[in-house]
C-alpha cells in the first residue's frame, strides 16, 4: 500500500458512524459529493458484516447520511481487491502485468452483458476503481475488457 491514508474530519465522522452501525472496521472512507455517495473500505473479511443481512446496515447508513453507500472489502492481494471493488459485477479474470518502464497495469475481464455496470455512468465507477488501485497498490491503470 502506498503510504498512510490521511482522513479529513468529515471522513473520520463518517467512519465513526459506519463502525458504530455495522460493527465492521473501516480502513478508509471516500466522500464523493459529485455522486452524493460514501465509499467505505472495510478490513479483510468484514465486507459481509458491514453490509448486513439483506443489506440492512447499508440501508440504515443511507437513511442516516442521505447518501448512497458503497462498501468494498479490502484485500492485500491487488487482484482480489479489484474483484471486490467491482461487486456486484462478476469478474471473470484479473491479470496484473508490469511493463518494461515499471508501470503496473491490471486487465479485468468482464462478461459483455455486465460491462455497462462495471464501467458505470460516464465511466465513474471504472475511474473510482482506477483511483483506489493507484492509492492502495500503485497500479497505473485498470483496463476493462
C-alpha distance (Angstrom), angle and dihedral (degrees) to the residues before:
residue distance angle dihedral
X1 . . .
X2 3.77 . .
X3 3.79 109.4 .
X4 3.76 130.5 -55.5
X5 3.79 123.9 -40.0
X6 3.79 112.4 -116.5
X7 3.79 114.7 -151.9
X8 3.77 128.9 -161.5
X9 3.80 121.6 -135.2
X10 3.82 88.9 -104.5
X11 3.82 92.0 52.9
X12 3.81 91.0 47.8
X13 3.83 90.4 52.7
X14 3.81 90.5 51.0
X15 3.82 90.7 48.1
X16 3.82 91.1 51.2
X17 3.82 90.1 50.7
X18 3.83 91.5 45.3
X19 3.80 92.8 51.0
X20 3.80 94.2 46.0
X21 3.84 92.5 50.1
X22 3.82 99.4 40.2
X23 3.80 105.5 28.9
X24 3.81 86.8 -135.3
X25 3.79 125.1 119.1
X26 3.81 117.6 -115.7
X27 3.81 118.0 -147.2
X28 3.79 92.9 -173.3
X29 3.79 143.9 -0.3
X30 3.78 125.6 -154.1
X31 3.80 118.5 -163.5
X32 3.81 110.0 -151.7
X33 3.80 104.9 -170.1
X34 3.81 91.6 174.3
X35 3.82 92.0 63.8
X36 3.83 95.2 26.3
X37 3.80 88.6 -121.0
X38 3.79 139.7 136.6
X39 3.79 118.7 -150.6
X40 3.79 117.0 -161.5
X41 3.79 123.3 -167.0
X42 3.82 108.9 -154.5
X43 3.77 129.3 -160.0
X44 3.80 116.5 -92.7
X45 3.81 114.4 -71.4
X46 3.84 93.1 12.9
X47 3.81 100.1 94.0
X48 3.81 94.1 96.2
X49 3.79 92.0 46.7
X50 3.81 89.7 51.7
X51 3.81 94.4 49.9
X52 3.79 94.8 46.0
X53 3.78 129.9 -158.7
X54 3.81 109.6 -32.7
X55 3.82 88.5 -8.5
X56 3.80 91.4 -65.6
X57 3.81 96.4 146.6
X58 3.80 91.7 48.2
X59 3.81 89.5 52.7
X60 3.82 91.2 51.7
X61 3.82 91.2 49.5
X62 3.80 91.2 48.0
X63 3.79 91.2 51.0
X64 3.82 93.1 47.2
X65 3.82 96.6 46.0
X66 3.80 100.9 31.9
X67 3.82 88.2 -132.8
X68 3.78 136.1 107.8
X69 3.80 112.1 -103.4
X70 3.81 128.8 -140.8
X71 3.78 120.8 -174.3
X72 3.79 121.2 -163.9
X73 3.79 121.1 -175.9
X74 3.79 111.9 -135.9
X75 3.79 121.6 -128.0
X76 3.78 127.5 -177.5
X77 3.82 86.3 -139.6
X78 3.83 106.9 83.5
X79 3.82 93.2 -148.7
X80 3.80 92.3 52.2
X81 3.82 92.0 45.3
X82 3.81 90.8 52.7
X83 3.82 90.6 48.7
X84 3.81 88.8 51.7
X85 3.81 91.1 49.1
X86 3.81 90.9 56.6
X87 3.85 95.6 52.4
X88 3.08 124.8 157.7
X89 3.83 86.0 33.4
X90 3.80 111.6 83.2
X91 3.79 110.1 -124.5
X92 3.80 112.6 -148.3
X93 3.81 97.7 -167.6
X94 3.81 141.1 -7.4
X95 3.81 120.5 -158.6
X96 3.79 122.1 -173.7
X97 3.80 115.8 -161.0
X98 3.76 132.9 175.5
X99 3.80 116.6 -144.1
X100 3.81 122.7 -139.4
X101 3.81 89.3 -103.9
X102 3.84 89.7 58.1
X103 3.82 97.2 -104.9
X104 3.81 114.9 141.1
X105 3.80 116.3 -138.4
X106 3.80 127.8 -175.3
X107 3.80 120.4 -157.3
X108 3.81 113.6 -159.9
X109 3.80 119.5 -164.5
X110 3.81 113.6 -149.4
X111 3.81 129.1 177.7
X112 3.80 110.1 -97.9
X113 3.84 91.4 -120.0
X114 3.82 92.3 57.6
X115 3.81 100.2 42.8
X116 3.80 93.0 98.2
X117 3.79 91.3 55.5
X118 3.82 91.1 43.9
X119 3.81 92.8 52.7
X120 3.80 96.2 39.7
X121 3.79 131.4 -155.0
X122 3.82 108.8 -33.9
X123 3.82 88.8 -6.8
X124 3.80 91.9 -70.7
X125 3.81 96.5 136.2
X126 3.80 93.2 48.1
X127 3.81 90.8 47.7
X128 3.80 91.6 50.0
X129 3.82 90.7 51.5
X130 3.83 89.6 49.2
X131 3.82 89.6 52.5
X132 3.81 92.4 49.1
X133 3.83 91.9 47.5
X134 3.82 89.4 51.4
X135 3.81 92.8 45.4
X136 3.80 97.0 49.3
X137 3.82 104.8 27.8
X138 3.84 107.7 17.6
X139 3.81 89.2 -116.0
X140 3.80 110.4 164.1
X141 3.79 99.5 -155.4
X142 3.80 143.0 4.4
X143 3.79 114.3 -152.2
X144 3.79 120.8 -164.6
X145 3.80 116.2 -150.1
